[in-house]
Amino acid sequence: MALACVLSYGQSAKQVLDKTAQTISNKQGITAKFNISGPNFSPTDGTIQVKGKKFLASTSVANIWFDGKTQWTYVKNNNEVNVSNPSEDELQALNPYNFINIYKKGFNYTMTTKGNSYEVHLTATDKKRSIQEMYITVNKTSYTPTQVKMKQRNGWTTINISSLKATKLSDGIFRFNAKDYPHAEVISLDRKSGSAGMPRPI
């Protein structure tokens, strides 16, 4: 079935992902709305701003800044900021567009079609990887992703994406500004302890 789809549309699963990456890799930035659901938390709506590897995700539960190296997670109900240096796999659980930074290495691909969309199935070649499978649903016309599903150790997380648009974003918005949260407790997470390996749901 996957091979038939590839032959019919004259392109491979990787070519679809390459075109999708080109679409969302706007140098000035993009914004979108999303809904995330998973085994350990209720469905949550939010907005995300992305520029390269940098992103700012905001929901009613938390705000998450990532400047390309450091991540700050502000948990609103306890006025706490967790600081960490996440891996690419960990970032995928927080930023639905991060797959464009990891799909080229360490995954096998197959592709099917569903209505007006391509569905690309990625399976990890390394069994130690925290994300073993991903499904990326991509609009056939615009090459924008509309859904990302990922399998981690605790089950499947699904992120639905809408209202994507190009936006001019400054680099400064992707760093936590302590002046805006003067009473927040800042906690540095030690990756060796494993605490940074399971980011809080957004």
N, C-alpha and C positions, 0 to 999 in steps of 0.2 A: 504493500500500500504506500509506504513512504517513498519507495523508489519510483513508483508510478507517478506520484505527485511531483517529484523532482523533475522527471523527464517531461511531464506535461507542461510545467511552467518554465522549463529551460533554465533553472537555476537551482543551486544546492541550498541546504539549510544554512551553511556558513555564509553564502552570498546574501541570503535574506538578513542574517544578523549583521553582516557588514554594512548593508544599506540602512538598516535600522540604526546602527551606531553613527553613521554619517548624519542621519536625520536629527538625532538628539544631541550630537556633539557640537552644539552651537557655541562658538568662542565667547560670546557675550553672556550666555546663560539661557536657561529655560525655567518655566514654572509650570506646575501641574497640581491637580487635586488627586487624592488617593483614598482608598479604603483598605485597611489591612485587617485580616482575621487569622487566627491560629489556634492551636490546641490549648494554650495557657492563658488566653485573654479574649475579651469580647471584641466584636468588630468595632474598629475605630476609624473615624474620618480625619483627614488632615490635608495640609498643603506642603509642597516641597519646592525648593528652589535649588537648582543644580548648575554648576559651572565647572566643567572638567570633572575632576574627582571630588571637588568641594560640594557640600550640600548643607542646607538648613531645612529640617523637617519640623513641622509644628502640628501638635494635636492638643486636645483638651487635657491630656494626661501629662505630656512632656514636650520640651523643645530639645532638638539635637542639632548641634553645630559640628561640622567636620571641615577642617581647613586643608585637607590633603595629607595630614599626618596625625594631628591630635583631634580627639572627639570629646565634646562636652555634652553631657546629658543632664538637663535640668528637670527634675521630677517635681511637679507643681504641688502635690499634696503634702510633701514633707520639706519643701524649700531646700532641696539638696542638689548639688551638682557633682556628678561622677565624671572624672577625667581619665581617659584611657587612650591607648594607641592600638586601634582594632586592626585585625587582619582583613584581607579582601573578602574572605568568606563571611566574616562577621558584618562587614559593611553591607553585604548583599541583603541581609535581614532587615536593614534600616533604610537603604536607598534602592528603590526598585530599578533605577537606571544603572546601578553599578555593574550589572552583567556585561556592559560594553567594555569594562576594564579587565574581565577575567575569562571571557568565553573562548579566546583564541588559543589558550593553553590548558591542557588537563581535562578536556571534555570530548566525548564523542557526540555526534549529532544525527538525528533523524528528523523528518518533517512530514506533516500531514496538512490537509486543508480543512477548514471548518467555515462554511459560508463565505464571508468576505475577508476571512483572516487566514494567515498561516499560523500553524502551531509547531514550534521548534522544540524538540525534546533533547535536553542535554543530560548526559550521564557522565559522572566523574570517572576518570581512569585511575585515580588514587583513592582507595577505600578509606584512608585516614582523613580525607577532606570532610569538613563539617557539613557542606552542602553536597549531597550525593546525586541529586537530580534537580533539574529545573525545567519548567515548561514556560516558554515565552510566546505569548499570543501577539501577533503583529498584523495591523491593518494592511491589506494587499495594496491599496492605492497610495496611502500616505507613508507607509513604512514607519508608523508610530506604534510603540507597544501599548496594548490595552490591558494586559494582565501578565503578572509574573507569579508563578507558583514554585516554591522551593521545598525540598525535603531535607530536613535537618534531623538531628538525633531524637528530638521530641515530637516529630510529626511534620505535617504539611502546613506551611504558611502561604496565604494567598493575598496578593496585592493587586487591586483593580485600580487602573489609572485613567484619568479623563482630563479634559480641558488643557491639554499641553499647548504652550505657546512660547515663542522666543521672547526673551526679556533681557534688558541690559542690567546686569547685576555687578555691584562692586565687591571686591574681594573681602572687604571688611565685615560684611554681614555673616561670613562663615566662621567667625571666631566669637566665642563667648566673651561678653563685656561685663566684667564684675561690677562696674559702676551702675549697671541697670538692675542688678540684684544684690544690693549692699548687705542684705541679711542672710543670704544663702550660705549654707555650709558646703565648702568645696572639699571633695574626697578624691584622692588620687588612687586609682585602682592598680594593683600590682598584677601584671599579666601572669607572673609565676604562680600566683595563688589560684588562677583560673577564674577569678571574679570578672575579668574583662571579657571572658570568652562567651558569656551569656548575657548580651545586652538586654536591658529592660525593654519590654514592648512599648512601642510608641503609640 
